[in-house]
Amino acid sequence: MTTKPATSIFQVSDNVAKMQASSTLAAMQVADALRAQGVNVVDFGPGEPDFDTPENIKRAAEEAMRAGKTKYTPTGGTRELQQAIIGFYARQFGADYERPQVMATSGGKQAIFNAVVSLINPGDEVLMAQPYWVTFPEVVIFARGIPVFIETEETGFVLSAEQVERAITPRTKLIILNSPCNPSGRVIPPLEFRRIMEILAEREIYAISDECYLRFVYPPAQVFSAASLPQELRSRLCIAGSFSKTYAMTGWRVGYALASPEWTREMLKVQGHSTSNPNSIAQSAAVEALNGPQDSVATMLQEYTARRTWLLKALKEIPHISCNEPEGAFYAFPSVRECLGREVKTSGDFTLRLLEEEQTVVTDGAGFGADGYLRMSYATSMEQLREGMNRIRRFTERLS
């Protein structure tokens, strides 16, 4: 008796079938698996600070648990957290938001998801600069929209108003802006950002400003939020924010969205039927993060500044590797195209061989829409930076 080979009966939805898995999370999983085997891994993959959450924030979480703040909260977050977000943007950027325009989310990623799926219909075009954060096109695809990529390599990965204007078509409904940018670390100058928003306002196009790395900007570049723009330029704007990077709270999963009352109301529908409210204890911690001492932010920025300076110098000293200078976030995005040849044809090949031969994890730029580049996080120790760069140098010398 012969039996047919087993076949899967699971039928994935069209929406999900078209999505690609996250390359950044894949890199993290590879590194974790190797460490579990006892391999001495140097990991430039993680998009998270290597700092611990500040003590005052952890104490606020402890106090919240002891006070019994372990129940459901309103879908859009507690009144205290909403007011803390409003107060932060008023102090830092002179913005005048009110509670119907504010909602807390389970991380900044959910704010972006809520905003996209509450707005986009099948066939709507969504603009985004290339390279882009890996999640942007996948959320658009899930909503059955059409990602439209604006190539920025010719401008050193800095999006310009002229590029945006050229990319707009009658089907354009939304643009996703990300400054400082993940993966390139580049920053859109405030005046250029305003010009982009003026073009969008004229064309009645919506915008999401992903401000996950808002506070991590290196002088002479300036910290800038779209919240500081005049109200007439913010009527179709959603700001997606996060506590993950600024306060080393990646595992706490709390973010927020700032948008018009109408858009916020629709995003609350999405969240109400998916995750409901963010973690109640994390919300109390987030209130303390915004209202408490900000020393930890300055400490992290100072350390990232030193690491960035060292890493850029080290990259310049390796033949056939070049890198634009990142003005924000904590990533370098070097080109390895001159290292590619018969054996190593793509940046994906480069990352795989580097992992196999030198046990060093970097993220393939192809996942960000930029084959031939690597994303390297310098949110790691100087010791790891030095060891990792020694390994990369050895590897590239063997390719020569």
Secondary structure, DSSP 8 states (H G I E B T S, - for coil): -------------HHHHT----HHHHHHHHHHHHHHTT---EE----S-SS---HHHHHHHHHHHHTT--S---TT--HHHHHHHHHHHHHHH-----GGGEEEESSHHHHHHHHHHTT--TT-EEEEEES--THHHHHHHHTT-EEEEEE-GGGTT---HHHHHHH--TTEEEEEEESS-TTT-----HHHHHHHHHHHHHHT-EEEEE-TTTT-B-TTS----GGGS-GGGTTTEEEEEESTTTTT-GGG--EEEE--HHHHHHHHHHHHTTT-S--HHHHHHHHHHHHS--HHHHHHHHHHHHHHHHHHHHHHTSTT-B-----BTTEE--B-GGG-SSS--SHHHHHHHHHHHH-EE-EEGGGGT-TTBEEEE--S-HHHHHHHHHHHHHHHHHH-
